[in-house]
Amino acid sequence: MTKDADAFRQLPSVDEALRSVAGAAAAERFGRSATIASLRRALSDARRAIEDGATAPRDAGEIAARAAQLLEQEATPTVRAVFNLTGTVIHTNLGRALLAEAAIEAATQAMREAVALEFDLTNGKRGERDALVRGLLCELTGAEDATIVNNNAAAVLLTLNTLAKGREVIISRGELIEIGGAFRMPDIMARAGAKLHEVGTTNRTHEKDYAEALSDRTGLILKVHTSNYRVEGFVAEVKAPALARLAREHDVSLVNDLGSGTLIDLSQFGLAHEPTVAEAVREGAALVTFSGDKLLGGPQAGFIVGRKELIARINRNPLKRALRVDKIRLAATEATLRLYRDPERLVEKLPTIRLLARSKDDIEAMARALQPAVSRTLGDALETRVVDLSSQIGSGALPLETLASAGFAIAPREKHGAGRRLAELASRLRALPIPVIGRIEKDSLILDLRCLESAEPFLENLSKLAP
């Protein structure tokens, strides 16, 4: 008998592994069928290891433990919480805005209970789901009417398709934006069935450019807030009030796409002024579109506010049903909007605003308090320094604005192979039970603490760092 044949004979059967203590525990936790399937995979892996001359588990308990480990890995959610230490507050790749507790509670109730989604409790008849947030949106923006869809791209698509299908949309060349995921304004116009009519140049567009483009083929004038970039120097643009006047004179609609959108003046937190939705409405736009999950600090949503007759047309568009939001997002959106009725306590209750408003002194104090423990955990081979940093708002909002912040710059003391060591450290941090996401910059791993509000969970998580 060969050595390999003897090793194969020592492997337990699936039934033996299932009867072991580890096997029984796995079946209790994950179910009998899933455990049996995992045991077969563990045994198959063991056979391949034996064929390759490698060490393989052979005891029934060891095989069952390996099967349980595989099941544990499969049970780990793919949508996982992370520590966002990138320095970008509204991080598109990390889920954008953190929801307020009021929004979380409202969404949880909507998931757990039957809710009056399209049911009018006053008259007992069918209602409209948009009515759940329409009043709040009108109150906070000063618009005549409002509707909601699943994101701002959908809001722009639906507006263009409703008001300009088969017709021309006049837009400045300097506002033909591209946002994340290769979303380009010309492409969305084409999908909406509208015809792009560019005016002006990349850096300068004048009112006469719009006026000369207007014709009986014009569906609307579109103004797009260039929230994710700035053109500086020899530039000119036509402001919304002038465009609104021109649009009215020619009986067409001005649509102002604010992108991120905000309901409050951010300058009170030391940031540059970003156009508010109420300002855009007052400036005369027939419709204003904006996002719910960026500067507004709510769940992913797109809002269209403006003239009542135009909102009514949009709501009659068959696409509206395809782009509508569900009860969970509606509940969270309503709760978020209600917070704006109490602007004095917005910093306290809305995480996005709180993180943007957080002072550098507060962040630096946390960094200095954490530095000894972080340094001990990472070990003597790495130097952990408290440094001044510049955070970003993120998601295309105020692209030139930064926020004074603080955090750690972590670098290998041995400079040879430093790049590889930093990549390995970043990988180990991502492998933690709650992955820690930073950024590599100037030969250091940077951990910006602006979005870290509680030290204890972070240190507890970091203590599990693999060697």
Summary of the structure (lengths in Angstrom):
residues: 467
radius of gyration: 28.2
end to end distance: 41.8
largest distance: 96.8
contacts: 1512
relative contact order: 0.12
helix: 47%
strand: 19%
